[in-house]
């Protein structure tokens, strides 16, 4: 099945998103919400872990200070003890130390090789530090040596290093999640597109059904739910095609019955009234001859009356003959099937030209057969008759052109190879929007559809109307 172009969208529909886009946006929204929840959990857990880490580090620092003093006190003078202690405390994480002597003078040491400088870690942003880091506390611990206070150590909590580690981990995790989500979105886009292809084909199939192409079928996808929908669509298309064919056969049968009834009535009128008109004409001629033979003066008044009555009877008979001929032609052209179709149309156009002397009617017919069967010939005749009559009555056309020729049907799903194409164009005012199709146009369309053809009527580019009919031969 070939994909037909989709009909243009209305203004509100242009703002509607496709199903694929809505699914992708739904996944992105869920992904964002999941990311926010995960970030919140990580922040809460990291804040709790930083708090525990600070307590452990402070406790470890206190133990380290006490053990260092205990181990070095017996052999080390107090001033060297403070310097050694200041050097050893520079490598403990998550805390900062300040060592003061008994005179409250801070002991400065070389911190070039501290842990923070060796790591060369980028500090976390301030807003992230405020989310993770617990409030920093300051702990004071006196240094007792030889039973006297020789100085003081201040242990200051420093969670920045722990927060920087969390920031690095979250940054790496965010980058990995971003790349992974992009890859997932790409795969989902391709997957959704593949899954939704049957829906697109189904939409095209519905469009084909709308254009009465009941032979269209959609291939069943490998998705159970969509396969069931497509299967029901194909069954519906089959049922609609069978119903359409049945309606067309019934319509064609009805038209054939109507044409047969008209033919029978026309034959009856011709067989019954024809001899009567002939007999009346013969009697009139005889009466005229008798009136002409009466030359006696005593019969002058009778002769005059007889002449007047015979003339009146002749006029009435002629009017009845013309009316009977018109009825016969409207019921069924008597020449149809006995003379070539092109000749029948030429006679029709000649009669219409006599009735409407101010309208130029021309026929262009090339390569026509003698006949195309009675249903086709009669349909062409009626379409030409109705189209020309409508153009003269309703569009005030001054020029009417008729083209009739055979053509090859190049459509892909065409049921016939050779068709008969009829085009009637006029120079009138065209078809108004508020004009409704009457019985004549409906009859033409029914006749053409019953024969499996295509009929259309539209305004020409510029002016006038155009009736087109294509019948399969």
C-alpha positions, 0 to 999 in steps of 0.5 A: 500500500502506498502512503497518501499525503495526509490531509491538512491540519486545522488551526487547533490541530497544529498545536497538538503534539504527536504521540511519539513527542508526548511519550518522549516528553513524559519520559523526560518529565519522569526522568527529571522528577527521578533526578530531583528525588535522587539528588534530594536523597543523596544530599540528605545522606551526604549531610548525615554522613558528613556529620558523622565524619566530623564527629569521628574525625574530632574524636580521632584528633582528640585521641591522637593528641592525647597519645602523642602527648603521652608517648613524647612527654617523658623524653621531650622538652615542652617547647619541642613537644608543642612543635612536634605535635603541631607537625603531626596534626597537619595530616588529619582530614576533615579537621583543622588544628591551632596549637598555642603555647602557655603564653597563648602564642600560636605555633606556626609550622610548615603546612606545605605537605598537608593532606588538602594540598596534596589532594588538589581537589576543587572546592564545591560551590558555596550553595552546595556546601551550605546544603551538605556541610553541618555547622562547624564547631570548635573544640578546645583541648589543653595539653598537660605535660609533667603535671602542668599545662604547657599549651592548648590545641583547638580542633576546628571542624572542616567539612569542606573536604568531605563536601568536595568529595560529595560534589565530585561524586555527584558531578561524575554521576550527573554526567554519566546519567546525562549521557545515559539518558541521552542515549536512552532518549535516542533509543526510545525515539527510534523505538517509538517511531518503529512501534508507531509506524502501524498507526501511521499506516492505519491513518493512511489506510483510513484516508484511502477509505475516505477516498473510497479506495476499498482495496487498500490493506494494512500489513499486520504489525508484530504487536498484538494489540495493534495487530488486532486493530489492523486486522479489524481495519482490514476486515472493515475495508473488505466489508465496505468494499463488498457493500460498495460493490453490491450497492454499485451493482444494485444501482446499475441494475436499477438504472438498467431497469429504468432505461429498459422501462423508458425504452419500452415506453418509447417503443410503445409511444412510437408504435402506437402514436406513430401510425395514428399520426400517419393516419391523421396526416393521410386523412388530412391530405384526403380532406384537402384534396376533397376541398380542392375538388369542390368548386361549386359556388354553393359550396364556397362557405363549406370549402372555406370552413373545411380548409380552416379546420384542416389547417388547424388539424394539421397544426395540432398534429404537427405540434403533437408530433414534435411533442411526441418526438421530444418525449421519445428523445428524453426517454431514450434516443431512438438513434442510439445503438443504430448509428455511431455514438459520435453521430448521435451526439452531433444530432443532439448538439445540433438540436440544442444549438437550434433551441439556443441560437445565441450559444456556441456549442462545439464537439471534439471527438477523436477515435471513438468506436461505433458503440461502447454498449448501450449503458455507456452510450446512454450515460455519455448521452445523458451527461452531455445533455444534462451538462449543456442544459445546465450551462445554458440555463444556470450559468449564462454561458455563451460558449460550451466545448465538449471533448470526448476521447479514449484514454489509458488509465495510469493509476496504480490501482486502476481496475481498467486499462482503457477509459472513456473521458468526457469533459464539458466546459463552459464560459459562464459564471461558474458554480456558486457556493450556495448552489445545491446539486439537483436531480440532474447532477445526482442522476449523472453521478449515479449513472457514472458510479454504477458503471464504475467510473469517476464523475466530478464538477468544479469551477475552472481557473478564471471563469466557467464550470467544468464537468469531467467523467471517466468511464471504464471500457 
